[in-house]
Amino acid sequence: MNTNKLKNFARLAVEFGVNLKEGEDLLISSPIEEPRLARLITEEAYKKGARKVSINWQDDELTRLTYKYRSQETLNEVADWEIAKLDYQIAEKLSNRISIHSQDPDLLKGLDEKKIAEAIKVRSQATKKYVKYTMNDILSWLVISVPTEKWAKKVFPNLEKEKALEKLWQVIFDVTRIDEDWEITKSNWENHIETLNKKAKFLNDYQFDKVHYTSKNGTDLWVELPKDHIWMSAGSTNAKNDMFIPNMPTEEIFTSPKKDGVNGRLVATKPLVYNGLLINNFEFTFKDGKVVDFKAEVGEDTLEEMLNSDQGSRYLGEIALVAYNSPISNSNILFYNTLFDENASCHFALGKAYPTTVKGASDLKDEELSKIGLNDSLIHEDFMVGDKDLNIKGYKGEKEVDIFVDGNFAL
Amino acid sequence: MNTNKLKNFARLAVEFGVNLKEGEDLLISSPIEEPRLARLITEEAYKKGARKVSINWQDDELTRLTYKYRSQETLNEVADWEIAKLDYQIAEKLSNRISIHSQDPDLLKGLDEKKIAEAIKVRSQATKKYVKYTMNDILSWLVISVPTEKWAKKVFPNLEKEKALEKLWQVIFDVTRIDEDWEITKSNWENHIETLNKKAKFLNDYQFDKVHYTSKNGTDLWVELPKDHIWMSAGSTNAKNDMFIPNMPTEEIFTSPKKDGVNGRLVATKPLVYNGLLINNFEFTFKDGKVVDFKAEVGEDTLEEMLNSDQGSRYLGEIALVAYNSPISNSNILFYNTLFDENASCHFALGKAYPTTVKGASDLKDEELSKIGLNDSLIHEDFMVGDKDLNIKGYKGEKEVDIFVDGNFAL
């Protein structure tokens, strides 16, 4: 692994990712198996004047033991101190958050899905009020990944452990536009942000009423867009008006669909890992926004658990555009990790919509968000629909405009 | 590293160490660098019916960054949620505690000692009320160690990293009496406990008024013992009346000195790592229990910081006997880790005395403990005084008895 690139990754995460300012707190979550990036980020953050950097260490093996052995009752338990910790780190200190996400895609395979789903749901309900701090961009947040052994072996099953890890490092550096030289890394990101912003601006200026997805795989979906919707790209703005970049890599331009304005058939083009369980070759039928039918070749039970999470989990909360001809997509690698797979492909998310995607909506209450067509749910799960045959047309009144032709932007 | 021995280590820690019972909680602290034992302990605990196993992961490198970069103000900050966590895990759930201690002996070298000492003192004060749960054996607790790279290289500076780690694993398994076979491991410990108990019983039956330490290195110290003192050995008993073993390995028999009854010169025979800083070739002069003079060839400032921690930090809180001819001592290895070094050598501790070492004292308040001669302090720091020339005599009224002759038990 290239240590210069690793250092630039840390600097990129702190400077461009969360864009940490002097006196602010930082909260990192990191796998224990690969702590080097977390340590470099910590040092970089302190050098930028961070007040306090804290780490929540994750260990896949312990997570698996937890779900395997604990009773439903203790899994459902959310202790007062855990809420007090969120109150302090999130609500009070508005800590910048960097999540280093590198889960084994098969982590929870073979365990009791219903038990796990209930535990996650109960925890999500107990901590729901903290979701807005990220979903509404009140604080700066960033999701990145580092290679871990089981994930690397899942992505490159034919390589030996060390080679798989090395290869995954290379790919992550490449698609995250990280160079050995900091100035080049920096200008890579400045240019990339500008390119994405231009496309978003075009779509924002047009303010399409609805879009129509078709592909040879059977996708034929109409999606209405809310009034005053905003197509967001790489950069977001936090409550202090500082820009940050929530995902690295990022290739997407996204907004929210109108909750009850989605109709037709939508066929997924990549597998999805939900709560450590794999779902593959699946599709949905929507009527007035709701998933009224679905099937999956792999993980249909898991998909059903996900759709039955709550009242909002059968409705869409995100619609995102990614060119078929883009770095992650061109790598032709299936990552089994949403951060990468979603940035390789046009995608949707089931569940909660980002209030930031409609003008003035960040300050609205849940009921008001619902009125303007933004879905609410405890879940927000991306799934991929892009392929080389995808066409997307936008409609504004009588006018019809090609947005995507044969998988790529036609703008 | 021998995986059978590792499994037996985990089983030993759960069954003999904390002696975990069904429905109890377990709280582990472990270095992220060597998570295998913590994972095996977790699984073993769940198999024994643990309700909930939690882990506090430690990372030396982050600890160093924390002390290096944070301001005194933020280092001194103890957040409400941290107290709430202790309230829940320690005071409410009485979690069994297993601390896997494997710190780099030079961890904090070169940093601001005063800043670190103040931060540790403030935190100790804020969390003082939770100390009794271990010091009074209210819950079961256990300290063990696993090799980590910097520690292994400090112990075996001439070996390469992998060899140093492997060697340290071997030594830890050996001195902890762990065999590849569980039944042998089990009987090793049953026999060892019995042997230590016999020695403790002899001393307890005698109830010496005072003991006299002399050695060719200059040690000449009188230590009075409190009325009804108890010499403890390997096993302790928690508030539920379950036996547990707080240290693995353990070779010591210990009690408390009478706070104001210590007089003379005491020369340390091994280095001490205090808060990540090394102190070496040091000695003390005591008058009426108090350290009135001291010197150290290495780390004299650190020693001074330690002695000035609070009102009780210049008085002794523990007196412990370990034969010069015993497994850890015979290994001739300097571990720079108190768990091992204290069990290789007769030692004392400066600071708080264990209330469990005087009959009926566990239920007494701080003021009452002081009256019967037990010292109170925020610190409890062991330091080694054993060598091949150490003689210890016990005095009961007119009677003089050899306890140690030439470094070994004369009982």
Interface residues (C-beta under 8 A of the other chain):
Chain A: I32 P35 A38 R39 T42 E43 Y46 K47 A50 R51 K52 V53 I55 W57 D59 E61 L62 L65 T66 K68 Y69 R70 S71 T74 E77 A79 D80 W81 A84 K85 D87 Y88
Chain B: I32 P35 A38 R39 T42 E43 Y46 K47 A50 R51 K52 V53 I55 W57 D59 E61 L62 L65 T66 K68 Y69 R70 S71 T74 E77 A79 D80 W81 A84 K85 D87 Y88
